[in-house]
Structure formats: structure tokens, C-alpha cells
Amino acid sequence: MRVLSVVGARPQFVKASVVSQELREHHEEILVHTGQHYDEELSDVFFEELDIPEPDHNLGVGSAGHATQTGEMMIQLEPLITEYDPDVVLSYGDTNSTLAASIAASKMDTELAHVEAGLRSFNRDMPEEVNRVLTDHVSDYLFVPSRQAVQHLESEGISESVYHVGDVMYDALLQIRESTADEPAVLKRLGLEPDTYVLATVHRPRNTDDAERLAAIVDCLCEESRDVVFPAHPRTLRSLEEHGLRERAERELTLIDPVGYGDFVGLLANAEVIVTDSGGIQKEAFFLTVPCITLRTETEWPETVEEGGNVLVGADPTGIREALAAPPVSPSDAEPYGDGTAGEQIVAALTR
């Protein structure tokens, strides 16, 4: 079997690491990196740390508007699909890289598989929601992380070739935890003690592009008596600068560059509470039983809220302050995202 896998952003590198390990034991994989995340901190270090083979092709697309970025990816993917004639194109998640791969494959009558299918936030203002909905509706194989995701697809008339396999990021987290010390080196480098700090990430345009929302979030974090560790995406740093918030953030928070996956899991696992607008981090916090405060009013991972470990507060200062004072605690030991064998199940299904 020949598979052409398309990735472009950090969460996709993590997901691909799991599936690629399984694929390459018995099959041929052509790995294409679109370059959506293109600097060393956001890309190369993840490939090295997760032991993902060097991409066969890096399209080098970089940052651009949605239409420009997606279009350029499609232009470059089309000849690669023609050249390699894969049995299936494999796309992950909900980024512009996902959409570009999905449209290119479907237009060329090449079979398409979508890993992390069926997720819905029901907020079409999120580009990610549009990407995942469109991808699901042109996919030939849909690999689904949860029962609710299966139900979402059924409600949209998609019931064939849907595989409930669990979440590949759970697989990856279990693997990295096996190789990570109880007290990771990153804590020592930052002078942190376990269970004494808040870990915060903010990157969604809804929060970073709106000066009022970003100021409210930064205000609440700066009021915290605990250390607040804030790994900042380059785009977030630009927004802090543009809105006149960077100096205060650097003064009152522990503002750091993005870190590798192992270091980030170490920071997550040892935090007292997480504050984030990331979908993936909500889920990882849930896996690690760390309370999560989500800076959104909807989530594509509703199980994390239903089981009690996650609370949605948006950018409301009162909601953020109340949640920081009394973080959500999950009494549940439920495993709604599978048993850590999603990668194995995906490759077995494709092979069949």
C-alpha cells in the first residue's frame, strides 16, 4: 500500500508520528510537509523529537491569508499526487493543510482518509470548523476519535466507512510519557516546582486579534499569585506587541518561546491548572487529569466538559478569575477517546 500523508502544523506532526510508525512497518509512505508551520521551533524540532522521518517534500508555503495559503498548497500537492499515484491520501485534523490535501485528492479521484473526523464545535466562524466539515464530506475513510463524533457524522448523512478508533494524540501522549522523567528538565530550567504554576497558551485569532479580549485575558493572568508560564506562538507575540501588552506580559508572566513536545507534555503534566484556547491542549489536559480553563465558549471536545475536567469561559474576566480560584476537577475515570491503539487500528483498516 502506498500512502501520501500531508501535515503542516504542530498537532499534525504529533498525530502523524503515531500513524507513520505503524504504516512504515509494512507499507510505503510519502510524507509531505506543507510548511504551514515553517520555523525551526514550530517544525523541525518536532520531527526530530517524535522520531518522524524527514519529509519527502516540504512545500514551504509559510504564513499567508487562508485563500492564498490553501491555494498554494493545492497547486503544489496536485503534481505530487499525480507523480506518486498513492492508494490513499491521508490528512489530519482541521488546518488549511487538511483542507488543501482533501480538495486536491477529491478533485483527482484519489481516495482520501481523514484522521480526527467527525469533530464539531458548531461555530462556523472558526476556520477550523469549516475545514473539518468540508474534509469529512469528501473523505472515503473517516477515522473518528469518539462516539459523539460518530453521531455528528450520522446526523450529516455520513455513515459508510466510518471507523471509531479513538484518538491518535492519546497514543502519542502515552508514548511520550513513557520516556519522560517524573520531573522533566524543563521545570528545572524554568525554576518551577510541580503543581505550583499555571500553564497558559493563547493563539486563536478570536482572542489574539481582538485587543479587548486579549487585554482581558492578559489582565487575569497577570493578577495571578501563582507563576504563569506562557509559551507564546510568534503570532501571539506580534499581537501582544500590536495591542501594547507585550511589555506587561514579559514583566509579570514567564513568557517563553514554544517548546518541543516532550517539554510541553512535562509542563502540562506538572501544572496546577491549564488556561488555553487550544482544542488539542484541552484534550491533553483531560488525559493527564489536569484542570483546564478554556478561553472559548464552545469546544469540539465536549467530553472533557461533560466529564468535569474542563470549563468554557471565553474571554470573560469574571469567568476566568472564578475558574482560576476554583479550577474544575473531574471525578470521572472515563476514557471517551479510546485505549491508545488508534494508530494501529487506522493502519489495519486501511490495509483491509
DOKOL-802862 format. One record per residue (C-alpha): residue in one letter; y, z negated, x. Coordinates in nm, 2 decimals, decimal comma. Example, Ala and Ser with C-alpha at 12.3 -4.5 7.8 and 13.67 -1.06 7.14 Angstrom:
BEGIN
<r A; <-0,45; -0,78; 1,23>>
<r S; <-0,11; -0,71; 1,37>>
END
This chain:
BEGIN
<r M; <0,00; 0,00; 0,00>>
<r R; <0,35; 0,09; 0,13>>
<r V; <0,63; -0,13; 0,01>>
<r L; <1,00; -0,08; 0,07>>
<r S; <1,18; -0,42; 0,05>>
<r V; <1,55; -0,44; 0,01>>
<r V; <1,75; -0,75; 0,10>>
<r G; <2,12; -0,82; 0,16>>
<r A; <2,22; -1,18; 0,11>>
<r R; <2,10; -1,52; 0,25>>
<r P; <1,89; -1,63; -0,05>>
<r Q; <1,71; -1,30; -0,04>>
<r F; <1,62; -1,35; 0,32>>
<r V; <1,45; -1,68; 0,22>>
<r K; <1,27; -1,51; -0,07>>
<r A; <1,16; -1,21; 0,14>>
<r S; <1,02; -1,44; 0,42>>
<r V; <0,76; -1,57; 0,18>>
<r V; <0,65; -1,23; 0,03>>
<r S; <0,67; -1,04; 0,37>>
<r Q; <0,43; -1,29; 0,53>>
<r E; <0,17; -1,21; 0,26>>
<r L; <0,24; -0,83; 0,25>>
<r R; <0,21; -0,77; 0,62>>
<r E; <-0,13; -0,92; 0,64>>
<r H; <-0,29; -0,61; 0,47>>
<r H; <-0,01; -0,37; 0,38>>
<r E; <0,28; -0,17; 0,53>>
<r E; <0,63; -0,30; 0,46>>
<r I; <0,96; -0,12; 0,54>>
<r L; <1,24; -0,38; 0,54>>
<r V; <1,59; -0,26; 0,46>>
<r H; <1,89; -0,49; 0,51>>
<r T; <2,19; -0,36; 0,32>>
<r G; <2,44; -0,56; 0,53>>
<r Q; <2,59; -0,73; 0,23>>
<r H; <2,60; -1,04; 0,43>>
<r Y; <2,68; -0,90; 0,77>>
<r D; <2,78; -1,15; 1,03>>
<r E; <2,55; -1,34; 1,26>>
<r E; <2,59; -1,68; 1,09>>
<r L; <2,51; -1,53; 0,75>>
<r S; <2,24; -1,29; 0,85>>
<r D; <2,08; -1,27; 1,20>>
<r V; <2,02; -1,64; 1,23>>
<r F; <1,83; -1,64; 0,90>>
<r F; <1,60; -1,36; 1,01>>
<r E; <1,52; -1,54; 1,34>>
<r E; <1,47; -1,89; 1,18>>
<r L; <1,25; -1,77; 0,90>>
<r D; <1,04; -1,55; 1,13>>
<r I; <1,12; -1,24; 0,93>>
<r P; <1,06; -0,92; 1,13>>
<r E; <1,37; -0,73; 1,23>>
<r P; <1,48; -0,50; 0,96>>
<r D; <1,36; -0,14; 1,00>>
<r H; <1,71; -0,03; 0,87>>
<r N; <2,04; -0,21; 0,85>>
<r L; <2,28; -0,01; 0,62>>
<r G; <2,58; -0,21; 0,75>>
<r V; <2,76; -0,19; 0,42>>
<r G; <2,96; -0,51; 0,46>>
<r S; <3,22; -0,65; 0,22>>
<r A; <3,38; -0,44; -0,05>>
<r G; <3,45; -0,42; -0,42>>
<r H; <3,15; -0,41; -0,65>>
<r A; <3,15; -0,04; -0,72>>
<r T; <3,22; 0,06; -0,36>>
<r Q; <2,96; -0,17; -0,22>>
<r T; <2,69; -0,08; -0,47>>
<r G; <2,76; 0,29; -0,45>>
<r E; <2,74; 0,30; -0,07>>
<r M; <2,41; 0,11; -0,08>>
<r M; <2,27; 0,36; -0,33>>
<r I; <2,39; 0,66; -0,11>>
<r Q; <2,20; 0,52; 0,19>>
<r L; <1,89; 0,40; 0,01>>
<r E; <1,82; 0,73; -0,16>>
<r P; <1,72; 0,92; 0,16>>
<r L; <1,51; 0,62; 0,28>>
<r I; <1,31; 0,62; -0,04>>
<r T; <1,26; 1,00; 0,00>>
<r E; <1,16; 0,96; 0,36>>
<r Y; <0,91; 0,68; 0,32>>
<r D; <0,78; 0,76; -0,03>>
<r P; <0,68; 0,40; -0,10>>
<r D; <0,43; 0,29; -0,36>>
<r V; <0,69; 0,04; -0,48>>
<r V; <1,04; -0,07; -0,41>>
<r L; <1,08; -0,44; -0,40>>
<r S; <1,41; -0,61; -0,50>>
<r Y; <1,51; -0,97; -0,51>>
<r G; <1,74; -1,19; -0,72>>
<r D; <2,07; -1,07; -0,86>>
<r T; <2,31; -0,94; -0,60>>
<r N; <2,47; -0,60; -0,56>>
<r S; <2,19; -0,52; -0,32>>
<r T; <1,94; -0,58; -0,60>>
<r L; <2,12; -0,35; -0,84>>
<r A; <2,16; -0,07; -0,58>>
<r A; <1,79; -0,08; -0,50>>
<r S; <1,70; -0,09; -0,87>>
<r I; <1,91; 0,20; -0,97>>
<r A; <1,81; 0,42; -0,67>>
<r A; <1,44; 0,36; -0,73>>
<r S; <1,46; 0,42; -1,10>>
<r K; <1,66; 0,74; -1,07>>
<r M; <1,40; 0,87; -0,82>>
<r D; <1,10; 0,78; -1,04>>
<r T; <0,97; 0,53; -0,78>>
<r E; <0,80; 0,22; -0,91>>
<r L; <1,02; -0,09; -0,89>>
<r A; <0,93; -0,46; -0,87>>
<r H; <1,18; -0,74; -0,93>>
<r V; <1,12; -1,08; -0,79>>
<r E; <1,30; -1,36; -0,98>>
<r A; <1,31; -1,16; -1,31>>
<r G; <1,40; -1,30; -1,65>>
<r L; <1,67; -1,54; -1,55>>
<r R; <1,97; -1,56; -1,78>>
<r S; <2,29; -1,76; -1,77>>
<r F; <2,41; -1,58; -2,08>>
<r N; <2,75; -1,53; -1,92>>
<r R; <2,82; -1,16; -1,88>>
<r D; <3,15; -1,24; -1,69>>
<r M; <2,92; -1,32; -1,39>>
<r P; <2,84; -1,01; -1,19>>
<r E; <2,51; -1,16; -1,11>>
<r E; <2,41; -1,17; -1,48>>
<r V; <2,49; -0,80; -1,52>>
<r N; <2,29; -0,72; -1,20>>
<r R; <1,98; -0,91; -1,31>>
<r V; <1,98; -0,78; -1,67>>
<r L; <2,01; -0,42; -1,56>>
<r T; <1,74; -0,46; -1,30>>
<r D; <1,50; -0,62; -1,54>>
<r H; <1,53; -0,33; -1,78>>
<r V; <1,44; -0,06; -1,53>>
<r S; <1,17; -0,26; -1,34>>
<r D; <0,80; -0,16; -1,36>>
<r Y; <0,68; -0,51; -1,24>>
<r L; <0,86; -0,83; -1,33>>
<r F; <0,78; -1,14; -1,13>>
<r V; <0,90; -1,44; -1,32>>
<r P; <0,97; -1,80; -1,20>>
<r S; <0,95; -2,00; -1,52>>
<r R; <0,82; -1,99; -1,88>>
<r Q; <1,18; -1,97; -2,02>>
<r A; <1,23; -1,66; -1,81>>
<r V; <0,92; -1,50; -1,97>>
<r Q; <1,07; -1,59; -2,31>>
<r H; <1,41; -1,43; -2,22>>
<r L; <1,23; -1,10; -2,13>>
<r E; <1,03; -1,11; -2,45>>
<r S; <1,35; -1,16; -2,66>>
<r E; <1,48; -0,84; -2,50>>
<r G; <1,17; -0,64; -2,57>>
<r I; <1,01; -0,67; -2,23>>
<r S; <0,65; -0,79; -2,24>>
<r E; <0,44; -0,55; -2,03>>
<r S; <0,38; -0,60; -1,66>>
<r V; <0,54; -0,95; -1,67>>
<r Y; <0,39; -1,19; -1,42>>
<r H; <0,46; -1,57; -1,44>>
<r V; <0,41; -1,65; -1,07>>
<r G; <0,66; -1,94; -1,01>>
<r D; <0,95; -1,94; -0,77>>
<r V; <0,92; -1,80; -0,42>>
<r M; <1,20; -2,03; -0,30>>
<r Y; <0,97; -2,32; -0,38>>
<r D; <0,72; -2,16; -0,14>>
<r A; <0,98; -2,13; 0,13>>
<r L; <1,11; -2,48; 0,08>>
<r L; <0,76; -2,63; 0,12>>
<r Q; <0,71; -2,43; 0,44>>
<r I; <1,03; -2,53; 0,60>>
<r R; <0,99; -2,89; 0,50>>
<r E; <0,65; -2,90; 0,69>>
<r S; <0,83; -2,80; 1,01>>
<r T; <1,15; -3,01; 0,96>>
<r A; <1,17; -3,37; 1,10>>
<r D; <1,24; -3,65; 0,86>>
<r E; <1,59; -3,69; 1,01>>
<r P; <1,70; -3,34; 1,11>>
<r A; <1,91; -3,29; 1,43>>
<r V; <2,19; -3,15; 1,21>>
<r L; <2,26; -3,51; 1,08>>
<r K; <2,28; -3,64; 1,43>>
<r R; <2,52; -3,36; 1,53>>
<r L; <2,75; -3,44; 1,24>>
<r G; <2,72; -3,82; 1,28>>
<r L; <2,56; -3,87; 0,94>>
<r E; <2,32; -4,12; 0,80>>
<r P; <2,07; -4,02; 0,53>>
<r D; <2,17; -4,10; 0,17>>
<r T; <2,53; -4,17; 0,26>>
<r Y; <2,71; -3,84; 0,21>>
<r V; <2,80; -3,58; -0,05>>
<r L; <2,70; -3,22; 0,03>>
<r A; <2,93; -2,96; -0,13>>
<r T; <2,93; -2,58; -0,15>>
<r V; <3,17; -2,36; -0,34>>
<r H; <3,15; -1,98; -0,32>>
<r R; <3,16; -1,82; -0,67>>
<r P; <3,48; -1,61; -0,74>>
<r R; <3,53; -1,80; -1,07>>
<r N; <3,60; -2,11; -0,86>>
<r T; <3,74; -1,97; -0,53>>
<r D; <3,98; -1,70; -0,68>>
<r D; <4,14; -1,94; -0,93>>
<r A; <4,39; -2,16; -0,75>>
<r E; <4,39; -2,42; -1,02>>
<r R; <4,01; -2,45; -1,03>>
<r L; <3,98; -2,46; -0,66>>
<r A; <4,25; -2,72; -0,62>>
<r A; <4,08; -2,94; -0,89>>
<r I; <3,75; -2,92; -0,70>>
<r V; <3,91; -3,00; -0,36>>
<r D; <4,11; -3,29; -0,51>>
<r C; <3,80; -3,45; -0,64>>
<r L; <3,61; -3,41; -0,32>>
<r C; <3,90; -3,54; -0,11>>
<r E; <3,91; -3,85; -0,33>>
<r E; <3,55; -3,94; -0,25>>
<r S; <3,50; -4,25; -0,04>>
<r R; <3,17; -4,11; 0,10>>
<r D; <3,17; -3,84; 0,37>>
<r V; <3,18; -3,49; 0,21>>
<r V; <3,00; -3,22; 0,41>>
<r F; <3,13; -2,88; 0,31>>
<r P; <2,96; -2,58; 0,48>>
<r A; <3,22; -2,31; 0,40>>
<r H; <3,14; -1,94; 0,34>>
<r P; <3,41; -1,72; 0,52>>
<r R; <3,53; -1,60; 0,18>>
<r T; <3,58; -1,97; 0,07>>
<r L; <3,78; -2,04; 0,38>>
<r R; <4,01; -1,74; 0,30>>
<r S; <4,06; -1,87; -0,05>>
<r L; <4,14; -2,22; 0,08>>
<r E; <4,39; -2,07; 0,31>>
<r E; <4,55; -1,84; 0,04>>
<r H; <4,58; -2,13; -0,20>>
<r G; <4,73; -2,37; 0,05>>
<r L; <4,43; -2,60; 0,05>>
<r R; <4,27; -2,54; 0,39>>
<r E; <4,47; -2,80; 0,59>>
<r R; <4,39; -3,08; 0,35>>
<r A; <4,02; -2,98; 0,34>>
<r E; <4,00; -2,97; 0,71>>
<r R; <4,17; -3,31; 0,73>>
<r E; <3,98; -3,50; 0,46>>
<r L; <3,64; -3,33; 0,44>>
<r T; <3,38; -3,24; 0,70>>
<r L; <3,44; -2,87; 0,69>>
<r I; <3,17; -2,69; 0,88>>
<r D; <3,05; -2,33; 0,94>>
<r P; <2,74; -2,21; 0,74>>
<r V; <2,42; -2,34; 0,90>>
<r G; <2,07; -2,20; 0,92>>
<r Y; <1,81; -2,25; 0,65>>
<r G; <1,63; -2,54; 0,82>>
<r D; <1,95; -2,73; 0,89>>
<r F; <2,07; -2,67; 0,54>>
<r V; <1,75; -2,80; 0,39>>
<r G; <1,78; -3,10; 0,61>>
<r L; <2,14; -3,16; 0,48>>
<r L; <2,02; -3,11; 0,12>>
<r A; <1,72; -3,34; 0,15>>
<r N; <1,91; -3,63; 0,30>>
<r A; <2,23; -3,61; 0,08>>
<r E; <2,30; -3,87; -0,17>>
<r V; <2,43; -3,61; -0,41>>
<r I; <2,50; -3,23; -0,42>>
<r V; <2,81; -3,06; -0,56>>
<r T; <2,77; -2,69; -0,59>>
<r D; <2,83; -2,37; -0,79>>
<r S; <2,52; -2,20; -0,64>>
<r G; <2,22; -2,12; -0,85>>
<r G; <1,97; -2,15; -0,57>>
<r I; <2,10; -2,48; -0,44>>
<r Q; <2,07; -2,63; -0,79>>
<r K; <1,71; -2,55; -0,78>>
<r E; <1,65; -2,67; -0,42>>
<r A; <1,82; -3,00; -0,51>>
<r F; <1,57; -3,02; -0,80>>
<r F; <1,28; -2,96; -0,57>>
<r L; <1,40; -3,23; -0,34>>
<r T; <1,48; -3,47; -0,62>>
<r V; <1,85; -3,50; -0,50>>
<r P; <2,11; -3,54; -0,79>>
<r C; <2,31; -3,22; -0,84>>
<r I; <2,65; -3,17; -0,99>>
<r T; <2,71; -2,81; -1,08>>
<r L; <3,06; -2,66; -1,09>>
<r R; <2,98; -2,42; -1,37>>
<r T; <2,94; -2,45; -1,74>>
<r E; <2,61; -2,25; -1,76>>
<r T; <2,30; -2,21; -1,54>>
<r E; <2,02; -1,96; -1,50>>
<r W; <1,80; -2,26; -1,41>>
<r P; <1,82; -2,46; -1,73>>
<r E; <1,50; -2,66; -1,65>>
<r T; <1,70; -2,85; -1,38>>
<r V; <1,93; -2,98; -1,65>>
<r E; <1,67; -3,04; -1,92>>
<r E; <1,46; -3,25; -1,67>>
<r G; <1,77; -3,46; -1,60>>
<r G; <1,85; -3,40; -1,23>>
<r N; <2,14; -3,16; -1,28>>
<r V; <2,47; -3,18; -1,48>>
<r L; <2,71; -2,90; -1,56>>
<r V; <3,07; -3,00; -1,52>>
<r G; <3,26; -2,68; -1,45>>
<r A; <3,59; -2,74; -1,26>>
<r D; <3,69; -3,03; -1,50>>
<r P; <3,83; -3,31; -1,28>>
<r T; <3,72; -3,58; -1,52>>
<r G; <3,37; -3,44; -1,54>>
<r I; <3,34; -3,41; -1,16>>
<r R; <3,47; -3,76; -1,10>>
<r E; <3,24; -3,92; -1,36>>
<r A; <2,94; -3,73; -1,22>>
<r L; <3,02; -3,84; -0,87>>
<r A; <3,05; -4,20; -0,98>>
<r A; <2,72; -4,18; -1,17>>
<r P; <2,51; -3,89; -1,05>>
<r P; <2,23; -3,76; -1,27>>
<r V; <1,88; -3,88; -1,20>>
<r S; <1,57; -3,71; -1,31>>
<r P; <1,29; -3,93; -1,44>>
<r S; <1,06; -3,63; -1,45>>
<r D; <0,80; -3,51; -1,20>>
<r A; <0,77; -3,18; -1,39>>
<r E; <0,71; -2,86; -1,18>>
<r P; <0,85; -2,58; -1,40>>
<r Y; <0,87; -2,34; -1,11>>
<r G; <0,51; -2,32; -1,01>>
<r D; <0,29; -2,46; -0,74>>
<r G; <0,42; -2,30; -0,42>>
<r T; <0,19; -1,99; -0,43>>
<r A; <0,43; -1,74; -0,58>>
<r G; <0,43; -1,51; -0,27>>
<r E; <0,06; -1,49; -0,27>>
<r Q; <0,04; -1,41; -0,64>>
<r I; <0,31; -1,14; -0,62>>
<r V; <0,12; -0,95; -0,34>>
<r A; <-0,21; -0,99; -0,53>>
<r A; <-0,06; -0,84; -0,84>>
<r L; <0,10; -0,55; -0,66>>
<r T; <-0,23; -0,48; -0,48>>
<r R; <-0,42; -0,47; -0,81>>
END
